[in-house]
Amino acid sequence: MKNLALKWIVLALAVFGASQITKMLNLGFQVDIFDKANAVVPGKVITLLLGVAVLAFLNATLGKILKFLTLPLSCLTLGLFSLVVNAIVLMVAASFKLGFMITQDGFAGFMSAAVASILISLINGLLSIFLPDPKED
């Protein structure tokens, strides 16, 4: 249970980090945890954690279904189509506006989601290195 909470917090940090990087790249993926004076609002952090839980749930359900349905296309593109599926899942999760959102529409919004999903995966992978391995216990 403790390991699940750590993974949840690491994913939230990855979403936050991806939003900061996409902000520097002028893309439309952003996290809403600050007020007008750039102070962190605890209620908005809880909303972000809820949004990350929704993202994880959608990735575990809708993401797996979409990856299974698009398996032939993913095989033809040597797995690159899974990036499209990840971007779609992120767009669906961001549409709930639970702590993070995509502010652009159309193709620009999709590209923001694609870049953000790649960044979230990279940051989550890098941060997960520091998590304890439950197999070693």
Secondary structure by P-SEA (a helix, b strand, c coil): caaaaaaaaaaaaaaaaaaaaaaaaccccccccccccccccaaaaaaaaaaaaaaaaaaacaaaaaaaaaaaaaaaacccaaaaaaaaaaaaaaccccccccccccaaaaaaaaaaaaaaaaaaaaaaccccccccc
